[in-house]
């Protein structure tokens, strides 16, 4: 999970990187892009909510991958045990 935040969006007149350029860069590296201001609080909640949502989505995907591997391994063990009993 990568989030790129353009801080100090309340100081538009001193911006060094255009919003378009930052969005393009974020897209190229697979990151989220936000504008925010710690001073005014603009965008802060949106940023944290999006990052937390992304973290939970990643955690959920990891859980399902783990679960799939565990179930496959367990089913393989059961099938092997059943085959061994049939062979005897």
Secondary structure, 3 states (H helix, E strand, C coil): CCEEEECCCCCHHHCCCCHHHHHHHHHHHCCEEEECCCCCCCCHHHHHHHHHHHHHHHHHHHHHHHHHHHHHHHHHHHHHHHHHHHHC
